[in-house]
Structure formats: structure tokens, C-alpha cells
Amino acid sequence: GDAADKINSDGIHILINMNGYTKGARNEIFALRPAPVQVMWLGYPGTSGAEYMDYIITDSVTSPIELAEQYSERLAYMPYTFFIGDHFHMFPHLLQYKEVIEGLSNPLVTGKQKGLLITPLKDTRIKLFPMDTPAHVGKPTHWRCSIEEESAPPDAVVDHIPPPDGQESPLHVRPYIMPPTLRSTYGLPENGIIFCNFNQNYKLDPGTLECWCKILLRVPNSYVWLLKFPAIGEPNVQAKAAEFGVPQGRIIFSNVAPKEEHVRRGRVADVCLDTPLCNGHTTGMDMLWSGTPMITMVGESLASRVAASQLTTLGCPELVATNYKQYEEIAVTLGNHPQELQAMKQKVRLARATSPLFNIKEFCSHLERVYEKIWSKFQEWKTSEHVTDLTQRSLPPDRMLCTEPFLKAVSPDEYYQLIGQTQPPTHQQQYQQYRIGGGGNYQYSWNTE
């Protein structure tokens, strides 16, 4: 009550909730309504479901108006994405790098091509949307490719290293020297296409793993690079992949790394495969800043659409799929056509410095405009209206909504019928049921306490 009284006595106009239902949240303060306008933003990837939260700051891709009924708040759109990362100031040296590939493992860099300028292709199987380049920046037309790594920055000594099992812990803190950013450092093959995902394993659902396995089987000499996050996920993923016919050794796991190394090593991968059910949010920003293209698929929840928002802001909506088939085809096209992959890599790398995605100053200005719009709605007694008139970039209509539900719950009666049971399991057993793609392909995951 004291905090709410202080907020109210200070005359705060707009109170921002950046925790939602995460650790350290103070929703009881917001429930007391100490400010005339209360807003959700950034920290919690979803709606509050609370009557005392008036707006949620989002964008037209993350929360399209067609899905507004899923939110208890009114929608307040940023001009571009509502997500932000300070990569431009934290890792500016990663903007200036040469192709970090060991030996000649990149099929696009041959002995004859070394050191040459490789320009974007005019004709590609995947339509490349034009980049927006501010006039004061100038229009980049090429990217220099090489097989030599730039020297590490002076601050390459990091004060944190995870323990061997990949689990983060404040007890494991000690000086750490940056290892070489090479494929061999992480046990990756020198030749081949490396698909990666650095999210926590809980974000990987059965349908997505099946899709990744199909990609591996369709792209020769390709690999999926994941994290032991947690380490216990590795044998489970390997076993499931084997059921889909993926040869042993095609899925490679590495330990969790400190932030600098985490962002750096993304550069040795070719393509990031996002997890559609719950996207890589900060991880997505990390991958894009490393210059690695990211493929995602839009869902219906906020957490399943953040990567699409990031890619749209970056100017790469061609990497956004609306169903698993589309997601698979984009990955297979990039994996099997080196020139397509090179063109996409160039576009992502060049767009980092020219798009609004990593522009903190521009983001702050846009956020202030959203606050002004929200306050104007309050003063005009129009708090029941969404704030949607600031949008400057959105997805093409045919890529805005998911065209194939990728995760459907099965009713208990249907579930018991499918597994041949007539009675529910005991209270000691908890189950989850998944119906993937609406096509009758069922997966079951049991946990027994």
C-alpha cells in the first residue's frame, strides 16, 4: 500500500508494468490503481488478463488487430517492433567482421572468391523485400567476404562462464578468455549447412522438432545446432530425432556461453530456426545482430509472434512463414541453394545498421509518442479505443496470420479414446496432449510424479 500511495501522491500519469507474472512482479500495486493509466510493456510476453491494466504496448505484427480479443488491454502500437535490444552499443565491433568460417567450410567462399566483393543477387527463388536505407547512411551495395576472423576486441575477457553442464548459476563466475569463433571450437563440421537454435529446450514442441527433422532429411550435409539448456534435453531430442530417421550426429549440442561469446558464435551458423510456439525474443535479437538469418512462423499468441515483428522491422518479412510447410520450404531453399543463402545473409548483415530494429534513440522517440497518444486518449475519454495510427511497417497481408494451427489441445474424452483408456489417469500422472497441424497426427508427453 505504501508504494501505491507514493505513486498516487507523486501524480504519476502512466504507470508501466514491466514484470507481469514473472519473478519480482508487484501486480498488487497495479491492482490498487494508483495511476490513472496503467500499461503493460516488454517484460511479460502476453496479456495480463487484468481489468486494472489499460493498455499493452505492442505492434501491428506482434498483436494484429484481428487477434485483439485475446488481450484484456487495449492495444497501443509502436511504429515498428515493441521489442528492443542495445546490441548496437554492447557489440558494435560485431558490425565490422569478415566471414568467420574455418578453412573453406562456407560453400560460398572459395579460393578464387577470397577477398572479393560478392554483391546481392538480382534474381532469387525467395523474394527479397527491399531494404529501407536512411539517406544519411547511404545505400550499401556489397559485403566483403573472407575466411579470416577479425581480432577480438579489448574487452574479450568476460566475467562469467557457465558450468560444464550448461546450467547458469551465480556461483560459476570467474574470468573467461574468449575462445576462437570457429566451427571446430563447437564441434561443428567444417563443411555443411548449420541450422541453429539457441533457445531454452522448453520452447521446442513436437511439431517443430518434426519439422526440423524433415529439413535435415531434405538438405544434404546439414546439421541442427542446439544448446544443452538444460543438458537433460539432449538425449530426449536425439532419441526423438532418431525416430524420424535423422542419422546420428546431425544434431549437435553445445554448452551455454557468456553473452559476448553467445552472440559471436551465432556467426558460424548459416540459418537460425526459430521455435514457433514461443519465439526467441532476446535470443532472436542476438542472432540477427550476429548477421544470421532467422526463419520463424507466426502463431496467435504474443510470445509466438515476436520474431516475426523483429524480422519485419529489419526488413525481412520473406523469412516469416504462416504454417509448417512454408517454414520448411524457406529453410530447404536456403539450405540447398548457396546463392540464395548468401543473398539473404548479406541482406540481414547490411540491414542491422540501417533498420530501426537496433536503433535505441529512434525507439525512445517512438515510445514517447506512444505515451503521448495513450495520455491523449485518457484526456479525451477514449480509453476504450486502441492506439494504432503510429504503425509505419507491418507484414504483408498474406503473412500476417497463421494459416495452420500448429498446436491444438485434445479434449480429455478424445484423448482417452485415442489411447484406449476409459478412465482418467491417477492423480500421480500428469499429461499433455498435442494435436499437431490439425491433421490428426497426435503426440503425447507424460510426466509421472
Disulfide bonds with the S-S distance in Angstrom:
none
